[in-house]
Amino acid sequence: MFHLVTGLPWLVVLVRFILPLPWPWTLKAVVAVVLLIASQYHYVSRLSSGSVFAPEFPRPLVIAFNVLFGAIVLLAVFQIALDAGALVGLVFTGYFSEPAAEVRYAAGIAALALSSFGVSRAIIVPPLKDIEISIPGLAAAFDGYRIVQLTDLHISRLFPAAWTGSMVAKANALDADLIVITGDFIDGSLEHRRADVEPLRGLSARDGIYAISGNHEYFFDAGAFLDHFEAMDMRLLSNSHAVIERGSDKLVIAGLPDRSAGRNGFPAPDLEAALQGAPDAAPVILLDHQPMMAQQASASGVALQLSGHTHGGMIRGMDRLLARANNGFVSGLYQVGSMQLYVNNGTALWPGFALRLGRPAELTRITLRQTR
């Protein structure tokens, strides 16, 4: 069913874009077949690895699939918009006006250009995004405390060892007190990703590296991956917390497993357990991959929640759809009761739809400030 759904944009392009063009039938057939194969990118990924989430073929081919698949989706949207305009004209004039061939060419070129640009922005090592967040009750010793948040790395054939190494070098150069990774480390099995994740071993911060699981870990062998990351000197927080100390002052870093953990034989997220025994007066920073449960965290006295998962919506406009699926939270800083929630656009994103238009990736440095 999934593969039929991804074929629907191709069907729109075939019937409403390719067939009406004044081209020889042989050329139309060739273009239609090429785009049909591109529309089944996820099926090709499944054939290569057993999963739609992990294409196991050369990176240039992964990039090409993403460009063509994105172009199909965008062109289908453009064509539907043209047909909607023609239907409005039909209501007022009684005549359904087919777009001229030149209009179709312009739409096709625009779709391919936008998709190429969007993919190029998705696969870079992201630029730094610096933000400051005021935390009520933050001790003076933690004023100016710097946290680098990495999230949705999706290390894969699209984001391989070279990309990971460059990202690690850039993160280390930010001189962080703490680095947190809020889930979705990988796409693929540990066997396929072992070399690609190895550069993460080089991450360095004064108070260490803390991490939680994301939903994509549970599409593969989550237990093996999480054990592997702990062996790489990361501290995995699963319904648990750590206390950072500066003299007598304290800051709590708590973490939950992803909401899908319980469905896959792992402990489900339990905020009460994560906060049990935490010092009462210390502000709590919660790591939770998905932002949708922010209201519960706020009610439990969390000061700041750091999340990812949404990739910022990837495309401006489409982000509104993803916000609806995440209780309205999709990108940036939100006030949720007495708590602040930061939803990170992601350091990378799923290689199955690697397109960013107006929702850039980010390497995020969060500086904590006392409330003035």
C-alpha positions in Angstrom: 0.0 0.0 0.0 2.9 2.4 0.9 4.4 2.0 -2.6 1.0 2.6 -4.3 0.6 5.8 -2.3 4.1 7.0 -3.4 3.1 6.3 -7.0 0.1 8.6 -6.9 2.1 11.8 -7.6 3.7 10.0 -10.5 0.2 9.1 -11.8 -0.8 12.8 -11.7 2.4 13.7 -13.6 1.8 11.0 -16.2 -1.9 11.8 -16.9 -1.9 15.6 -16.5 1.7 16.6 -17.5 3.5 14.0 -19.7 0.6 12.8 -21.9 -0.7 16.2 -23.0 2.9 17.3 -24.1 3.5 17.6 -27.8 6.2 14.9 -27.8 6.7 11.7 -29.7 5.2 8.7 -27.9 8.6 7.1 -27.5 10.0 10.1 -25.6 6.9 10.2 -23.4 7.3 6.5 -22.6 11.0 6.9 -21.7 10.3 9.9 -19.4 7.3 8.1 -17.8 9.3 5.0 -17.1 12.2 6.9 -15.6 9.9 8.8 -13.3 8.0 5.6 -12.4 11.2 4.1 -11.2 12.0 7.3 -9.2 8.6 7.2 -7.7 9.3 3.8 -6.3 12.5 4.9 -4.6 11.3 3.5 -1.3 10.6 0.1 -2.9 14.1 0.1 -4.4 15.4 0.9 -0.9 13.4 -2.1 0.5 14.9 -4.4 -2.1 18.5 -3.2 -1.3 18.2 -3.5 2.5 14.9 -5.0 3.5 13.7 -1.6 4.8 12.2 1.5 3.2 14.3 3.5 5.7 17.7 2.4 4.6 18.8 2.6 1.0 22.0 0.6 0.6 23.3 1.8 -2.7 25.9 4.4 -3.7 25.4 7.9 -2.3 25.2 9.6 -5.8 22.3 7.3 -6.6 20.6 8.1 -3.3 20.9 11.8 -4.1 19.6 11.3 -7.7 16.6 9.3 -6.4 15.8 12.1 -3.9 16.0 14.8 -6.5 13.7 13.0 -8.9 11.3 11.9 -6.3 11.1 15.4 -4.9 10.6 16.8 -8.4 7.7 14.4 -9.0 6.0 15.5 -5.8 6.5 19.2 -6.5 5.4 18.8 -10.2 2.3 17.0 -9.1 1.5 19.9 -6.7 2.1 22.4 -9.5 -0.1 20.5 -11.9 -2.9 20.2 -9.4 -2.7 24.0 -8.8 -2.9 24.6 -12.6 -5.9 22.3 -12.9 -7.6 24.0 -9.9 -7.2 27.3 -11.7 -8.6 25.8 -14.9 -11.6 24.5 -12.9 -12.3 28.0 -11.5 -12.2 29.3 -15.1 -14.6 26.5 -16.1 -17.1 27.8 -13.5 -17.0 31.4 -14.7 -16.4 30.9 -18.5 -17.8 27.4 -19.2 -14.4 26.5 -20.7 -11.6 24.3 -19.2 -8.4 25.9 -20.4 -5.5 23.5 -20.8 -2.1 25.0 -19.9 0.1 25.8 -22.9 3.1 23.5 -23.4 5.4 26.4 -22.4 3.6 26.6 -19.0 4.1 22.9 -18.5 7.8 23.2 -19.4 8.2 26.1 -16.9 6.5 24.0 -14.2 8.7 21.0 -14.9 11.9 23.1 -14.8 10.8 24.8 -11.6 10.0 21.5 -9.9 13.4 20.0 -10.9 15.3 23.1 -9.9 13.5 23.4 -6.6 14.0 19.8 -5.8 17.7 19.9 -6.7 18.2 23.0 -4.5 16.2 21.4 -1.6 18.3 18.3 -1.7 21.5 20.3 -1.8 20.5 22.1 1.3 19.4 18.9 3.1 22.7 17.0 2.7 25.2 19.7 3.9 26.8 19.8 7.3 24.4 22.4 8.7 25.3 25.9 9.7 25.5 27.0 13.4 22.3 28.2 15.0 22.9 30.1 18.2 20.0 30.7 20.6 19.8 31.9 24.2 17.1 30.5 26.6 16.3 32.0 30.0 15.7 29.3 32.7 13.8 30.3 35.9 15.8 29.3 39.0 19.0 28.8 37.0 22.0 29.2 39.4 24.6 31.9 38.6 27.2 29.1 38.1 25.2 27.9 35.1 24.6 31.3 33.5 26.2 31.1 30.1 26.2 27.2 30.1 26.4 26.0 26.5 24.6 22.9 25.3 25.1 21.7 21.7 22.0 19.8 20.5 22.4 17.2 17.7 19.3 15.4 16.6 17.9 13.4 13.7 21.4 12.5 12.3 20.0 9.6 10.3 23.5 8.4 9.6 23.2 6.3 6.4 24.4 6.1 2.8 23.2 9.7 2.4 25.0 10.8 5.6 28.1 8.6 5.7 31.3 8.6 7.7 32.7 11.6 5.9 29.6 13.7 6.7 29.6 12.5 10.3 33.3 13.3 10.7 32.8 16.9 9.4 29.8 17.4 11.6 31.7 16.1 14.7 34.6 18.5 14.0 32.2 21.4 13.7 30.3 20.5 16.9 33.6 20.1 18.8 34.7 23.5 17.7 31.7 25.1 19.5 33.4 24.5 22.9 30.3 23.1 24.5 29.8 22.4 28.2 27.5 19.5 27.2 26.5 17.8 23.9 23.1 16.1 23.8 21.8 13.9 21.0 18.0 13.7 20.9 17.5 10.5 18.9 17.3 9.1 15.3 21.0 8.4 15.1 20.9 6.0 12.2 19.1 4.4 9.3 20.2 0.9 8.6 21.6 -2.1 10.6 24.7 -1.8 12.9 26.5 -4.1 10.4 26.0 -1.5 7.6 26.5 1.6 9.8 29.4 0.7 12.1 32.0 2.6 10.1 29.6 5.5 9.4 28.8 6.1 13.2 32.4 5.7 14.3 33.3 9.4 14.0 30.7 10.0 16.8 33.3 8.6 19.2 35.2 11.8 18.7 32.5 14.1 20.2 33.8 16.0 23.1 32.3 18.3 25.7 33.4 19.3 29.3 30.4 17.5 30.9 30.2 14.7 28.4 27.7 13.4 25.8 24.2 12.5 26.7 21.7 10.9 24.4 18.3 9.3 24.0 16.7 7.0 21.4 14.5 8.1 18.6 11.8 6.2 16.7 14.2 5.2 13.9 16.4 3.2 16.3 13.5 0.8 16.7 13.1 0.1 13.0 16.4 -1.8 13.3 18.2 -3.6 16.2 17.8 -0.9 18.8 19.4 -2.9 21.6 22.6 -3.5 19.6 22.8 0.2 18.6 22.2 1.6 22.0 24.8 -0.7 23.5 27.2 0.3 20.8 26.7 4.0 21.5 27.2 3.6 25.2 30.5 1.8 24.4 31.4 5.0 22.5 31.4 7.0 25.8 27.9 8.4 25.4 25.5 8.2 28.3 22.1 6.9 27.2 19.3 8.3 29.4 16.3 6.0 29.4 13.8 7.1 32.0 16.7 8.4 34.0 18.6 11.6 34.7 22.0 12.9 35.4 23.0 15.8 37.7 25.6 18.4 36.5 27.3 20.2 39.3 29.1 23.4 39.6 30.1 23.6 43.3 26.9 23.4 45.3 24.7 24.3 42.3 23.0 21.7 40.2 21.4 21.2 36.8 19.4 18.1 36.0 19.5 16.4 32.5 16.7 13.9 32.2 15.9 11.6 29.2 13.1 9.5 27.9 13.2 6.7 25.3 11.1 7.3 22.2 7.4 6.7 22.4 7.8 3.7 20.1 10.1 1.9 22.5 7.2 0.1 24.4 5.8 -1.3 21.2 9.2 -2.9 20.5 9.9 -4.7 23.7 11.8 -1.9 25.4 10.7 0.2 28.5 8.1 2.8 27.5 8.8 6.4 28.4 8.1 7.1 32.1 8.7 10.8 33.1 8.0 10.1 36.8 10.7 7.4 36.8 13.1 9.7 34.9 12.7 12.5 37.5 12.7 10.2 40.6 15.4 11.3 43.0 16.3 14.5 41.2 17.2 17.4 43.5 14.1 19.5 44.1 15.6 23.0 43.6 17.6 22.2 40.4 16.1 23.1 37.0 15.3 20.1 34.8 16.2 19.9 31.1 14.4 17.0 29.5 15.5 15.2 26.3 12.5 13.7 24.5 12.7 12.9 20.8 9.1 13.7 19.9 7.6 17.0 21.1 4.0 16.0 21.3 4.0 15.2 25.1 5.3 18.6 26.1 2.2 19.5 28.1 2.9 16.5 30.5 6.5 17.6 30.9 5.4 21.1 31.7 3.0 19.8 34.3 5.8 17.8 35.9 7.9 20.9 36.5 10.4 20.5 33.6 12.0 23.9 32.8 13.2 23.1 29.2 12.4 20.3 26.8 14.7 19.6 23.8 13.1 17.6 21.0 13.6 16.9 17.3 11.7 14.3 15.2 9.8 16.8 12.9 12.8 17.9 10.8 11.2 21.3 11.1 8.6 20.3 8.6 11.3 20.2 5.8 9.2 22.4 3.4 7.6 25.7 4.4 3.9 25.1 4.2 4.2 21.4 4.7 5.4 22.1 8.2 1.8 23.0 9.1 0.7 19.4 8.3 3.5 18.0 10.5 2.6 20.4 13.3 -0.9 18.9 13.4 0.6 15.5 13.9 2.8 16.8 16.8 0.2 18.7 18.9 1.2 21.9 17.1 4.9 21.7 17.7 7.2 21.5 14.6 10.0 24.1 14.7 11.6 26.5 17.1 10.9 27.7 20.6 7.5 27.4 22.3 6.2 28.4 25.7 4.2 25.4 27.1 2.7 26.5 30.4 5.7 27.3 32.6 8.1 25.2 30.4 9.9 26.1 27.3 10.1 23.6 24.4 12.7 23.8 21.7 12.0 21.7 18.6 15.1 21.4 16.5 14.9 21.3 12.7 17.4 18.5 12.8 21.1 18.1 12.0 20.2 15.9 9.0 17.0 14.0 8.1 15.6 10.8 6.8 17.2 9.8 3.4 13.8 8.7 2.1 12.7 12.3 1.5 15.8 14.6 1.8 14.4 17.9 0.8 14.6 21.2 2.6 12.9 24.4 1.4 12.6 27.2 3.9 13.2 24.8 6.9 17.1 24.6 7.1 19.0 22.0 9.0 20.8 23.3 12.1 23.8 22.7 14.4 22.3 24.2 17.5 24.2 25.8 20.4 21.9 26.7 23.3 23.2 29.1 25.9 21.4 29.0 29.2 20.7 32.3 30.9 19.4 33.3 34.3 16.0 34.9 34.3 16.5 38.6 34.8 
